[in-house]
Amino acid sequence: MGGRGPAGGAGSAGAGLGGAGLGGAGLGGAGLGGAGLGGAGLGGAGGGDLHTLVGAYVMDAVTPDDRVRFEQHLAGCETCRAEVRGLREATARLAAAAAVQPRDGLREQTVLAAGRIRQLPPVTADAPAGPTGQATAAGGPGAGGGPGEPGGPGEAVGASGAGSWWRRLAGTGRPRSWVPRLAVGVAVVALAAAAGLGAAMSGAEHRLDMAQTRSHAVAAVLTAPDATMLTAQVLSGGSATVVMSHRDGALVFTAAGLPDLAPSRAYQLWLMSPAGPRSAGLLPAARHGMTGPMVISGLAPGDKVGLTVEAAGGAPRPTTSPILMLPLR
Amino acid sequence: MPPAGPPEPASQDPPGSAGPGGPARAGTGLAVLLGQVARGDEDAFRRVYDQTAGPVLGTVRRIVRDPAQSEEVMQEVLLEVWRTAARYDPRTGSPASWIMTLAHRRAVDRVRSEHSAARRELRAAVSVVEFDEVTEAVEASLDRERVRRCLSSLTELQREAVTLAYYHGYTYREVAELLGVAVGTVKTRMRDGLIRLRDCLGVQ
């Protein structure tokens, strides 16, 4: 979608940070912004074999790695993009044929929720899709978990029940283990450069897919002029790293070395505000020990990032003590 | 398997007018509506919802299965449409295709995580049977009938590959495993199948 289609949910790993991740020093060059850059595999001889992926690609039947490779291929092949367009129209018909009637009430609930969501401005010719516009593009409605919060759209999350432990924690209690924020302006720029973001941005016109928007959204936060980095130990093991931009009201969350959970459990990320906790979605499966990135937008002053272990499907509000509570300052 | 009816000749619809909820009719309307949505028009958003929520929910539900989660994903998709309507670029496809691509991706993202792996394996065990349901479930609507006929014009392997990927959210490797055929074959069949479907449906 021209690189500015709607971003995927924050909960999805997508084409995100590659192996190294934020917590360490470098972004994996391949992942971040890797979509569509790099000359490898563009058209030409190498493209032929890769191009047979087009069917699987338009049906999202590919791994994130495949997707990145294929999008690199697409970036240099207008014929291929035309084929993607045509096949997507065909899959849209498959979707139409599967239509069911949503239950009554969902529409107004959705419209109500829409009223609380700021719309992205159009991309203008003199200001192509760049960090500013994309920053908010990532979180998805309502910060990743968004209306997908287990509590259900439109519900006043955290208004009641759920014990008050989170209030205490969100209010004053604070794990000692987190490292105060580091000035990362320079570091982030360097990381972004290392990851090839410059090229990603300048080639934004040619992006065709939402996964790229997602990685741009990550990039947008990382490259925001006021980006700051926070790291903290997770009580149950591992560490979390947050890069946030106050200007964009968005952050990128990654974690490293989180202990594996039983299949019936999942890590759930929360935005803890004075008004209550808001789900930011379940953490995706770790790859090579790295989890994320997840982009959360719509931050408000006083928010904290929390992490709990919940049932695999997630919970409407935290049911266990947080293993991470990171004030965003 | 669907009855092997005669393949539908290329449809009479003008090309490029795909749109769920009325593929041959809704395309243009949706584009106009999206422009209004981009300007914050809630009534236009309601109309976009009316045209797309059904196909979005139906598609998501086939993949996600859980009805409550499916509703959540459907709402996420519609809200994403609201939020990013100004970024819709007609050069990349019809509005319906844009929205359905978003929906499908979200649904797949939702199920493709570690903690749902066990459930997926269970599903895999039964899905070789299940994919019949897709074509069995078609009802009397013209759109469904046309899709059904076009699906039945594919070879069996093409149809299985497309159905398992699109309606069940499997990767091509998983499909290869399920069908017991080579990965390369599955990739080719997915592409060939979609091309045949596209031509049969008369979309651009």
Chai-1 contact restraints between the chains, C-beta under 6 A:
chainA,res_idxA,chainB,res_idxB,connection_type,confidence,min_distance_angstrom,max_distance_angstrom,comment,restraint_id
A,M1,B,T92,contact,1.0,0.0,6.0,A-B,restraint_1
A,M1,B,W98,contact,1.0,0.0,6.0,A-B,restraint_2
A,G2,B,D89,contact,1.0,0.0,6.0,A-B,restraint_3
A,G2,B,T92,contact,1.0,0.0,6.0,A-B,restraint_4
A,R4,B,R87,contact,1.0,0.0,6.0,A-B,restraint_5
A,P6,B,E80,contact,1.0,0.0,6.0,A-B,restraint_6
A,P6,B,T84,contact,1.0,0.0,6.0,A-B,restraint_7
A,P6,B,L102,contact,1.0,0.0,6.0,A-B,restraint_8
A,G8,B,R105,contact,1.0,0.0,6.0,A-B,restraint_9
A,G8,B,D109,contact,1.0,0.0,6.0,A-B,restraint_10
A,G9,B,R106,contact,1.0,0.0,6.0,A-B,restraint_11
A,G9,B,D109,contact,1.0,0.0,6.0,A-B,restraint_12
A,S12,B,D109,contact,1.0,0.0,6.0,A-B,restraint_13
A,T52,B,K187,contact,1.0,0.0,6.0,A-B,restraint_14
A,T52,B,T188,contact,1.0,0.0,6.0,A-B,restraint_15
A,T52,B,R191,contact,1.0,0.0,6.0,A-B,restraint_16
A,L53,B,K187,contact,1.0,0.0,6.0,A-B,restraint_17
A,V54,B,R191,contact,1.0,0.0,6.0,A-B,restraint_18
A,G55,B,M190,contact,1.0,0.0,6.0,A-B,restraint_19
A,G55,B,R191,contact,1.0,0.0,6.0,A-B,restraint_20
A,G55,B,L194,contact,1.0,0.0,6.0,A-B,restraint_21
A,A56,B,Y172,contact,1.0,0.0,6.0,A-B,restraint_22
A,A56,B,K187,contact,1.0,0.0,6.0,A-B,restraint_23
A,A56,B,M190,contact,1.0,0.0,6.0,A-B,restraint_24
A,M59,B,A165,contact,1.0,0.0,6.0,A-B,restraint_25
A,M59,B,Y166,contact,1.0,0.0,6.0,A-B,restraint_26
A,D60,B,H104,contact,1.0,0.0,6.0,A-B,restraint_27
A,D60,B,R105,contact,1.0,0.0,6.0,A-B,restraint_28
A,D60,B,V108,contact,1.0,0.0,6.0,A-B,restraint_29
A,A61,B,A165,contact,1.0,0.0,6.0,A-B,restraint_30
A,A61,B,T171,contact,1.0,0.0,6.0,A-B,restraint_31
A,A61,B,Y172,contact,1.0,0.0,6.0,A-B,restraint_32
A,R85,B,G93,contact,1.0,0.0,6.0,A-B,restraint_33
A,G86,B,R198,contact,1.0,0.0,6.0,A-B,restraint_34
A,G86,B,Q204,contact,1.0,0.0,6.0,A-B,restraint_35
A,L87,B,L194,contact,1.0,0.0,6.0,A-B,restraint_36
A,L87,B,R198,contact,1.0,0.0,6.0,A-B,restraint_37
A,R88,B,G93,contact,1.0,0.0,6.0,A-B,restraint_38
A,R88,B,S97,contact,1.0,0.0,6.0,A-B,restraint_39
A,R88,B,T101,contact,1.0,0.0,6.0,A-B,restraint_40
A,E89,B,A18,contact,1.0,0.0,6.0,A-B,restraint_41
A,E89,B,S97,contact,1.0,0.0,6.0,A-B,restraint_42
A,E89,B,V203,contact,1.0,0.0,6.0,A-B,restraint_43
A,A90,B,L194,contact,1.0,0.0,6.0,A-B,restraint_44
A,A90,B,L197,contact,1.0,0.0,6.0,A-B,restraint_45
A,A90,B,R198,contact,1.0,0.0,6.0,A-B,restraint_46
A,A90,B,L201,contact,1.0,0.0,6.0,A-B,restraint_47
A,A90,B,V203,contact,1.0,0.0,6.0,A-B,restraint_48
A,T91,B,Y166,contact,1.0,0.0,6.0,A-B,restraint_49
A,A92,B,A18,contact,1.0,0.0,6.0,A-B,restraint_50
A,A92,B,A96,contact,1.0,0.0,6.0,A-B,restraint_51
A,A92,B,S97,contact,1.0,0.0,6.0,A-B,restraint_52
A,A92,B,M100,contact,1.0,0.0,6.0,A-B,restraint_53
A,R93,B,A18,contact,1.0,0.0,6.0,A-B,restraint_54
A,R93,B,P23,contact,1.0,0.0,6.0,A-B,restraint_55
A,R93,B,V147,contact,1.0,0.0,6.0,A-B,restraint_56
A,R93,B,L201,contact,1.0,0.0,6.0,A-B,restraint_57
A,L94,B,Y166,contact,1.0,0.0,6.0,A-B,restraint_58
A,A95,B,P20,contact,1.0,0.0,6.0,A-B,restraint_59
A,A95,B,P55,contact,1.0,0.0,6.0,A-B,restraint_60
A,A95,B,T59,contact,1.0,0.0,6.0,A-B,restraint_61
A,A95,B,M100,contact,1.0,0.0,6.0,A-B,restraint_62
A,A96,B,P20,contact,1.0,0.0,6.0,A-B,restraint_63
A,A96,B,P23,contact,1.0,0.0,6.0,A-B,restraint_64
A,A96,B,P55,contact,1.0,0.0,6.0,A-B,restraint_65
A,A96,B,D143,contact,1.0,0.0,6.0,A-B,restraint_66
A,A97,B,R144,contact,1.0,0.0,6.0,A-B,restraint_67
A,A97,B,V147,contact,1.0,0.0,6.0,A-B,restraint_68
A,A98,B,G58,contact,1.0,0.0,6.0,A-B,restraint_69
A,A98,B,T59,contact,1.0,0.0,6.0,A-B,restraint_70
A,A98,B,R62,contact,1.0,0.0,6.0,A-B,restraint_71
A,A99,B,G54,contact,1.0,0.0,6.0,A-B,restraint_72
A,A99,B,P55,contact,1.0,0.0,6.0,A-B,restraint_73
A,A99,B,G58,contact,1.0,0.0,6.0,A-B,restraint_74
A,V100,B,G54,contact,1.0,0.0,6.0,A-B,restraint_75
A,V100,B,L57,contact,1.0,0.0,6.0,A-B,restraint_76
A,V100,B,G58,contact,1.0,0.0,6.0,A-B,restraint_77
A,Q101,B,G54,contact,1.0,0.0,6.0,A-B,restraint_78
A,P102,B,A53,contact,1.0,0.0,6.0,A-B,restraint_79
A,P102,B,L57,contact,1.0,0.0,6.0,A-B,restraint_80
A,R107,B,Y49,contact,1.0,0.0,6.0,A-B,restraint_81
A,T110,B,Q75,contact,1.0,0.0,6.0,A-B,restraint_82
A,T110,B,L78,contact,1.0,0.0,6.0,A-B,restraint_83
A,V111,B,E42,contact,1.0,0.0,6.0,A-B,restraint_84
A,V111,B,R46,contact,1.0,0.0,6.0,A-B,restraint_85
A,A113,B,L79,contact,1.0,0.0,6.0,A-B,restraint_86
A,A114,B,F45,contact,1.0,0.0,6.0,A-B,restraint_87
A,A114,B,L79,contact,1.0,0.0,6.0,A-B,restraint_88
A,A114,B,W82,contact,1.0,0.0,6.0,A-B,restraint_89
A,I117,B,L79,contact,1.0,0.0,6.0,A-B,restraint_90
A,I117,B,R83,contact,1.0,0.0,6.0,A-B,restraint_91
A,Q119,B,R83,contact,1.0,0.0,6.0,A-B,restraint_92
A,L120,B,R83,contact,1.0,0.0,6.0,A-B,restraint_93
A,L120,B,T84,contact,1.0,0.0,6.0,A-B,restraint_94
A,L120,B,A86,contact,1.0,0.0,6.0,A-B,restraint_95
A,L120,B,R87,contact,1.0,0.0,6.0,A-B,restraint_96
A,P121,B,A86,contact,1.0,0.0,6.0,A-B,restraint_97
A,P122,B,A86,contact,1.0,0.0,6.0,A-B,restraint_98
A,P141,B,E76,contact,1.0,0.0,6.0,A-B,restraint_99
A,P141,B,L79,contact,1.0,0.0,6.0,A-B,restraint_100
A,G146,B,E76,contact,1.0,0.0,6.0,A-B,restraint_101
A,P147,B,Q75,contact,1.0,0.0,6.0,A-B,restraint_102
A,P147,B,E76,contact,1.0,0.0,6.0,A-B,restraint_103
A,P147,B,L79,contact,1.0,0.0,6.0,A-B,restraint_104
A,G148,B,E72,contact,1.0,0.0,6.0,A-B,restraint_105
A,G148,B,E76,contact,1.0,0.0,6.0,A-B,restraint_106
A,P153,B,Q75,contact,1.0,0.0,6.0,A-B,restraint_107
A,P263,B,H115,contact,1.0,0.0,6.0,A-B,restraint_108
A,P263,B,A118,contact,1.0,0.0,6.0,A-B,restraint_109
A,A266,B,H115,contact,1.0,0.0,6.0,A-B,restraint_110
A,P284,B,S113,contact,1.0,0.0,6.0,A-B,restraint_111
A,A285,B,S113,contact,1.0,0.0,6.0,A-B,restraint_112
A,A285,B,E114,contact,1.0,0.0,6.0,A-B,restraint_113
A,A312,B,H115,contact,1.0,0.0,6.0,A-B,restraint_114
